[in-house]
Amino acid sequence: MDGLKPRSILMFKDKKVLVTGGTGFLGKAVVKNLSASGYQYVIPTGRGNDLTAPKEADRLLKGVEPDAVVHLAATVGGIGANKKNPGLFMYNNLIMGTQLIEACRKLGTVKKFVMVGTVCSYPKFTPVPFKEEDIWNGYPEETNAPYGIAKKSLMQLIMSYGEQYDFNGVNLIPVNMYGPHDNFDPSISHVIPALILKFHRAMRGLNHEAVEIWGTGEASREFLYVDDCAEAIKLSLEKYVSPEPINIGTGGEIKIKYLAHTIAEIMGYQGSIYFNSDYPDGQPRRCLDISRAKERLGYEPTVDLYDGLEGTIDWFKANSEKFDVYLDRI
């Protein structure tokens, strides 16, 4: 195991797993997966659990006394939110992760720490498919570099803690996720919920001409159904792996223009679509090599993109009234 001393397979079904960000999009899927698999879990909620505040991580861990930690809490958003808040995104993610990792180290009883990073950490022009060893070979795409660098720094912190303190950490790098309970707030949403909301607005008769989509549509992305990511996180709790990064995705990609037309088709939108090239595409391509996840975690994605989009859109339609507040903000 890359020079680290071996450990037996870790099973936490009779242990306590702390899930930061457990009420968020990915957090809900992780908690559902852990619950269905018979795991005990704790979600920090309410006042006094701000992980950016000094000593809150120490207080939280001493109160919960978890056997494992899955760190999902993050300050996130799409291209627009990243461009508007580079300092906030970098600071919040760095400070939350650093304080939590150090608090786990000091407590001494946390047997595993699962760090969920981001594909934004990869260099802008990484060869496709992205391989984990390439993550250090350049600067991330500029529009989300502060967020990506923050997450990459935490990845290195876990690796360094493993080397110096025998800290048992896992670094997972998921691609763009989507699915039920996604964030549809246009100020911070990612591409799939943003497109769904745009088409929904158009079908309500609130657009003037065409649905406008930022960029040329030529950039490609890989999309991971949120339940598949949750399964990978559970597998990472159960198996010992070194703290080297592990890609979590599907191994496939789609151009944004084809994605937009697919979502329009599923939703029944028959109007026109306009790609505005005055806005940035972001990273030209994103597609991961997931062979390491298959080999070390026994991970296999199970939900293909079309089926996942259908499920996501069905959930959105069933809950669309609560998203109407966003329609005048697009």
C-alpha positions as CSV (number, residue, x, y, z in Angstrom):
1,M,0.0,0.0,0.0
2,D,2.4,2.6,-1.2
3,G,4.8,2.3,1.7
4,L,2.2,2.6,4.4
5,K,1.7,-0.1,6.9
6,P,-1.3,-2.3,6.0
7,R,-4.5,-2.3,8.0
8,S,-7.4,-4.8,8.0
9,I,-10.6,-3.9,6.3
10,L,-12.5,-1.4,8.4
11,M,-16.2,-2.0,9.1
12,F,-18.2,0.8,10.8
13,K,-21.7,-0.7,11.0
14,D,-21.4,-0.9,14.8
15,K,-19.5,2.4,14.9
16,K,-20.5,6.1,14.7
17,V,-19.9,8.1,11.5
18,L,-19.9,11.9,11.6
19,V,-21.2,13.4,8.3
20,T,-20.5,17.1,7.9
21,G,-22.8,18.7,5.4
22,G,-25.2,15.8,5.9
23,T,-28.2,18.0,5.2
24,G,-26.9,19.1,1.8
25,F,-27.3,17.6,-1.7
26,L,-24.6,14.9,-1.5
27,G,-25.1,14.6,2.3
28,K,-28.7,13.5,2.0
29,A,-27.7,10.7,-0.4
30,V,-24.8,9.6,1.8
31,V,-27.0,9.5,4.9
32,K,-29.6,7.5,3.0
33,N,-27.0,5.1,1.8
34,L,-25.5,4.7,5.3
35,S,-28.9,4.2,6.9
36,A,-30.0,1.6,4.4
37,S,-26.7,-0.2,5.0
38,G,-27.2,-0.3,8.8
39,Y,-24.6,2.4,9.8
40,Q,-24.9,4.8,12.7
41,Y,-24.4,8.4,11.7
42,V,-24.5,11.9,13.2
43,I,-25.2,15.1,11.3
44,P,-24.1,18.3,12.9
45,T,-27.0,20.8,12.7
46,G,-28.1,23.9,14.4
47,R,-26.1,26.7,16.0
48,G,-22.6,26.1,17.3
49,N,-21.6,23.9,14.4
50,D,-19.9,26.5,12.1
51,L,-16.7,24.7,11.1
52,T,-15.1,28.0,9.9
53,A,-15.2,29.3,13.6
54,P,-12.2,28.7,15.8
55,K,-12.4,25.7,18.1
56,E,-15.8,24.5,16.8
57,A,-14.3,21.4,15.2
58,D,-12.7,20.5,18.5
59,R,-16.0,21.0,20.3
60,L,-18.0,19.1,17.8
61,L,-15.7,16.0,17.8
62,K,-15.4,15.9,21.6
63,G,-19.2,16.0,21.8
64,V,-19.9,13.3,19.1
65,E,-16.8,11.1,19.6
66,P,-17.1,9.6,16.1
67,D,-15.2,6.5,14.9
68,A,-15.1,7.9,11.4
69,V,-15.7,11.3,9.7
70,V,-17.1,11.9,6.2
71,H,-16.3,15.6,5.3
72,L,-18.9,17.0,2.9
73,A,-19.4,20.5,4.2
74,A,-18.3,23.0,1.7
75,T,-18.9,26.4,0.2
76,V,-19.7,25.7,-3.5
77,G,-21.2,27.1,-6.6
78,G,-21.1,27.3,-10.4
79,I,-18.9,29.5,-12.6
80,G,-20.7,32.7,-11.7
81,A,-20.5,32.1,-7.9
82,N,-16.8,31.1,-8.1
83,K,-15.9,34.3,-10.1
84,K,-17.8,36.5,-7.6
85,N,-16.5,34.9,-4.4
86,P,-12.9,33.6,-5.0
87,G,-11.6,34.7,-1.6
88,L,-14.7,33.4,0.3
89,F,-14.7,30.1,-1.5
90,M,-11.0,29.5,-0.8
91,Y,-11.0,30.6,2.8
92,N,-14.1,28.8,3.9
93,N,-13.1,25.5,2.4
94,L,-9.5,25.7,3.6
95,I,-10.4,26.6,7.1
96,M,-13.2,24.1,7.5
97,G,-11.2,21.2,6.3
98,T,-7.9,22.2,8.1
99,Q,-9.6,22.7,11.4
100,L,-11.6,19.4,11.2
101,I,-8.6,17.3,10.1
102,E,-6.4,18.7,12.9
103,A,-9.2,18.2,15.4
104,C,-9.5,14.5,14.4
105,R,-5.7,14.1,14.7
106,K,-5.7,15.6,18.2
107,L,-8.7,13.6,19.4
108,G,-6.8,10.4,18.4
109,T,-9.8,8.1,18.3
110,V,-11.1,8.8,14.7
111,K,-10.2,5.7,12.8
112,K,-10.9,7.0,9.3
113,F,-11.4,10.4,7.6
114,V,-13.0,10.6,4.2
115,M,-12.2,13.8,2.3
116,V,-14.4,14.5,-0.6
117,G,-12.6,16.8,-3.0
118,T,-13.4,18.2,-6.4
119,V,-12.6,17.7,-10.1
120,C,-11.9,21.5,-10.2
121,S,-8.6,20.7,-8.6
122,Y,-7.2,19.3,-11.8
123,P,-5.1,21.5,-14.1
124,K,-7.0,23.3,-16.8
125,F,-5.4,21.3,-19.7
126,T,-5.1,17.9,-18.1
127,P,-4.9,15.1,-20.7
128,V,-8.3,13.3,-21.0
129,P,-9.2,11.0,-19.3
130,F,-7.9,12.6,-16.1
131,K,-5.6,10.4,-14.2
132,E,-4.9,11.0,-10.5
133,E,-1.2,11.4,-10.9
134,D,-1.8,14.4,-13.2
135,I,-3.6,16.5,-10.5
136,W,-0.3,18.1,-9.5
137,N,0.8,19.0,-13.0
138,G,-0.5,22.5,-13.5
139,Y,-2.9,25.3,-12.4
140,P,-6.6,24.7,-12.3
141,E,-9.1,26.4,-14.7
142,E,-9.1,30.1,-13.7
143,T,-12.8,30.6,-12.9
144,N,-12.8,28.0,-10.1
145,A,-9.1,27.8,-9.2
146,P,-9.4,29.2,-5.6
147,Y,-12.0,26.5,-4.7
148,G,-10.0,23.8,-6.5
149,I,-6.7,24.8,-4.9
150,A,-8.3,24.8,-1.4
151,K,-9.5,21.3,-1.9
152,K,-6.2,20.1,-3.3
153,S,-4.4,21.6,-0.3
154,L,-6.6,19.6,2.0
155,M,-5.9,16.5,-0.1
156,Q,-2.1,17.1,0.5
157,L,-2.7,17.8,4.2
158,I,-4.3,14.3,4.6
159,M,-1.4,12.7,2.7
160,S,1.1,14.6,4.9
161,Y,-0.7,13.6,8.0
162,G,-0.7,10.0,6.9
163,E,3.1,10.2,6.4
164,Q,3.8,12.0,9.7
165,Y,1.0,10.9,12.1
166,D,-0.3,7.6,10.5
167,F,-3.5,9.5,9.9
168,N,-6.0,7.2,8.1
169,G,-7.5,9.4,5.4
170,V,-9.1,8.8,2.1
171,N,-9.1,11.4,-0.8
172,L,-12.0,11.0,-3.2
173,I,-12.4,13.2,-6.3
174,P,-15.9,13.1,-7.7
175,V,-16.9,14.8,-11.0
176,N,-19.9,17.1,-11.3
177,M,-22.8,15.5,-9.5
178,Y,-26.6,15.7,-10.2
179,G,-29.8,14.1,-8.9
180,P,-32.8,14.6,-6.6
181,H,-32.3,17.4,-4.0
182,D,-29.8,19.2,-6.1
183,N,-29.4,23.0,-5.6
184,F,-31.5,25.0,-8.0
185,D,-30.6,28.4,-6.8
186,P,-29.3,30.1,-10.0
187,S,-26.7,32.1,-8.0
188,I,-24.8,29.0,-7.1
189,S,-26.2,26.0,-9.0
190,H,-24.2,23.8,-11.4
191,V,-25.0,23.1,-15.0
192,I,-27.7,20.4,-14.8
193,P,-30.0,22.1,-12.2
194,A,-29.3,25.4,-13.9
195,L,-30.5,24.1,-17.3
196,I,-33.5,22.4,-15.8
197,L,-34.6,25.6,-14.2
198,K,-34.0,27.6,-17.4
199,F,-36.2,25.2,-19.4
200,H,-38.9,25.1,-16.7
201,R,-39.0,28.9,-16.8
202,A,-39.3,28.9,-20.5
203,M,-42.1,26.4,-20.4
204,R,-43.9,28.6,-18.0
205,G,-43.9,31.3,-20.7
206,L,-41.5,33.6,-18.8
207,N,-38.7,33.8,-21.4
208,H,-38.8,36.3,-24.3
209,E,-37.2,34.5,-27.1
210,A,-34.8,31.6,-26.5
211,V,-33.2,29.8,-23.6
212,E,-29.8,31.3,-23.2
213,I,-26.9,29.1,-22.1
214,W,-23.5,30.4,-21.1
215,G,-20.6,29.4,-23.3
216,T,-20.2,27.9,-26.7
217,G,-21.7,24.5,-25.8
218,E,-18.6,22.8,-27.0
219,A,-17.1,22.1,-23.6
220,S,-17.6,18.6,-22.3
221,R,-18.4,17.3,-18.9
222,E,-18.8,14.1,-17.1
223,F,-21.8,13.8,-14.7
224,L,-22.2,11.4,-11.8
225,Y,-25.5,10.5,-10.3
226,V,-25.4,11.4,-6.6
227,D,-26.4,8.0,-5.4
228,D,-23.4,6.5,-7.1
229,C,-21.1,8.9,-5.4
230,A,-22.7,8.0,-2.0
231,E,-22.0,4.4,-2.7
232,A,-18.3,5.2,-3.4
233,I,-18.1,7.0,-0.1
234,K,-19.5,4.1,1.8
235,L,-17.1,1.7,0.1
236,S,-14.2,4.0,1.1
237,L,-15.3,3.6,4.7
238,E,-15.2,-0.2,4.5
239,K,-11.9,-0.7,2.7
240,Y,-8.4,0.4,3.5
241,V,-6.7,2.4,0.8
242,S,-3.8,4.8,0.9
243,P,-4.5,8.6,1.0
244,E,-3.6,9.0,-2.7
245,P,-6.5,10.6,-4.6
246,I,-9.2,8.4,-6.1
247,N,-11.4,9.5,-9.0
248,I,-15.1,8.9,-8.7
249,G,-17.1,9.2,-11.9
250,T,-18.5,7.3,-14.8
251,G,-15.6,7.4,-17.3
252,G,-17.9,9.1,-20.0
253,E,-18.4,12.7,-21.1
254,I,-21.0,14.7,-23.0
255,K,-20.8,18.2,-24.7
256,I,-22.8,20.8,-23.0
257,K,-24.8,21.5,-26.2
258,Y,-25.9,17.8,-26.3
259,L,-26.7,17.8,-22.6
260,A,-28.9,20.9,-23.0
261,H,-30.8,19.3,-25.9
262,T,-31.2,16.1,-24.0
263,I,-32.7,17.9,-21.0
264,A,-35.0,19.9,-23.2
265,E,-36.2,16.7,-24.8
266,I,-36.9,15.0,-21.5
267,M,-38.7,18.1,-20.2
268,G,-40.7,18.5,-23.4
269,Y,-39.3,22.0,-24.2
270,Q,-39.7,22.7,-28.0
271,G,-38.4,26.2,-28.1
272,S,-35.1,27.5,-29.3
273,I,-31.7,27.4,-27.5
274,Y,-29.0,30.1,-27.7
275,F,-25.4,29.5,-26.7
276,N,-23.8,32.8,-25.7
277,S,-20.1,32.6,-26.4
278,D,-19.5,35.9,-24.6
279,Y,-19.5,33.9,-21.4
280,P,-16.7,31.4,-20.5
281,D,-16.9,27.7,-21.1
282,G,-14.7,26.9,-18.1
283,Q,-12.4,23.9,-18.4
284,P,-12.5,22.6,-22.1
285,R,-13.0,18.9,-21.1
286,R,-13.6,16.8,-18.0
287,C,-13.6,13.1,-18.0
288,L,-12.0,10.8,-15.4
289,D,-10.1,7.6,-15.5
290,I,-11.9,5.6,-12.8
291,S,-9.7,2.5,-12.9
292,R,-8.2,3.2,-9.5
293,A,-11.7,3.4,-7.9
294,K,-12.6,0.1,-9.5
295,E,-9.4,-1.6,-8.4
296,R,-9.2,-0.3,-4.9
297,L,-12.8,0.3,-3.8
298,G,-14.6,-2.2,-6.0
299,Y,-16.6,0.8,-7.3
300,E,-18.8,0.7,-10.4
301,P,-21.3,3.4,-11.4
302,T,-24.8,2.0,-11.9
303,V,-26.9,4.9,-13.2
304,D,-26.5,6.1,-16.8
305,L,-26.9,9.7,-17.7
306,Y,-30.3,9.5,-19.5
307,D,-31.9,7.5,-16.7
308,G,-30.4,9.8,-14.1
309,L,-31.6,12.9,-15.9
310,E,-35.1,11.4,-16.1
311,G,-35.1,10.7,-12.3
312,T,-33.8,14.2,-11.5
313,I,-36.4,15.9,-13.7
314,D,-39.2,13.8,-12.3
315,W,-38.2,14.8,-8.8
316,F,-37.9,18.5,-9.9
317,K,-41.4,18.5,-11.4
318,A,-42.8,17.0,-8.2
319,N,-41.2,19.7,-6.2
320,S,-41.2,22.6,-8.7
321,E,-43.4,24.9,-6.7
322,K,-40.7,25.5,-4.1
323,F,-38.3,26.6,-6.9
324,D,-40.6,29.2,-8.4
325,V,-38.9,31.8,-6.2
326,Y,-35.9,31.5,-8.4
327,L,-37.6,32.1,-11.7
328,D,-37.2,35.9,-11.7
329,R,-33.5,35.6,-10.9
330,I,-32.4,33.8,-14.1
